[in-house]
Amino acid sequence: MPEQWLTPCAGDGCCTSYCDVRAPNACALASQGAECVAFIAKGFDVPEGMEHVGFCGVP
């Protein structure tokens, strides 16, 4: 993931957790501003039925 999508991150090779955008924010770095962000909101092609899958990052 690019660093502008993640908190904190240095570089373009950062890792993060998957999450369910319909669930309460369970991101490990929620206290630092991380939220569950839908892949579809960032322009990814998302398979049908997987629209609820996101990643913990910066909205």
VEXDREN-2710 file (C-alpha; in Angstrom, 1 decimal):
% VEXDREN-2710
k/r/px/py/pz
1/MET/0.0/0.0/0.0
2/PRO/1.2/3.5/-0.6
3/GLU/2.2/5.5/2.5
4/GLN/-0.5/8.2/2.1
5/TRP/-3.1/5.5/2.7
6/LEU/-1.6/4.1/5.9
7/THR/-0.7/5.4/9.4
8/PRO/2.2/5.3/10.2
9/CYS/4.1/4.2/7.2
10/ALA/7.4/5.1/5.5
11/GLY/7.5/4.1/1.8
12/ASP/5.3/2.3/-0.7
13/GLY/5.7/-1.2/0.6
14/CYS/3.7/-1.0/3.8
15/CYS/1.4/-3.7/5.1
16/THR/-1.9/-3.4/6.9
17/SER/-4.9/-5.6/8.0
18/TYR/-8.0/-6.4/6.2
19/CYS/-11.3/-5.4/7.8
20/ASP/-15.1/-5.3/7.3
21/VAL/-16.3/-1.8/6.5
22/ARG/-19.7/-2.7/8.0
23/ALA/-18.3/-3.5/11.4
24/PRO/-17.1/-1.2/14.2
25/ASN/-13.6/0.1/13.7
26/ALA/-11.3/-2.6/15.0
27/CYS/-8.2/-1.4/13.3
28/ALA/-5.1/-1.8/15.5
29/LEU/-4.0/1.8/14.9
30/ALA/-7.5/3.4/15.3
31/SER/-6.1/5.7/18.0
32/GLN/-3.7/7.1/15.4
33/GLY/-6.5/7.8/12.9
34/ALA/-6.7/4.5/11.1
35/GLU/-10.2/3.4/9.8
36/CYS/-11.5/0.6/7.8
37/VAL/-11.4/1.9/4.2
38/ALA/-13.3/0.1/1.4
39/PHE/-11.0/-1.0/-1.5
40/ILE/-13.7/0.2/-3.9
41/ALA/-13.4/3.8/-2.5
42/LYS/-9.7/3.8/-3.6
43/GLY/-10.5/2.6/-7.1
44/PHE/-9.7/-1.1/-6.9
45/ASP/-11.7/-3.6/-8.9
46/VAL/-13.6/-5.5/-6.2
47/PRO/-15.1/-8.9/-6.9
48/GLU/-18.9/-9.1/-6.5
49/GLY/-19.8/-10.0/-3.0
50/MET/-16.6/-8.6/-1.6
51/GLU/-17.6/-4.9/-1.5
52/HIS/-17.5/-5.0/2.4
53/VAL/-13.8/-5.9/2.5
54/GLY/-11.5/-3.0/3.2
55/PHE/-8.1/-2.3/4.8
56/CYS/-7.1/-0.4/7.9
57/GLY/-5.7/2.9/6.7
58/VAL/-6.3/6.7/6.3
59/PRO/-9.7/7.6/4.7
END
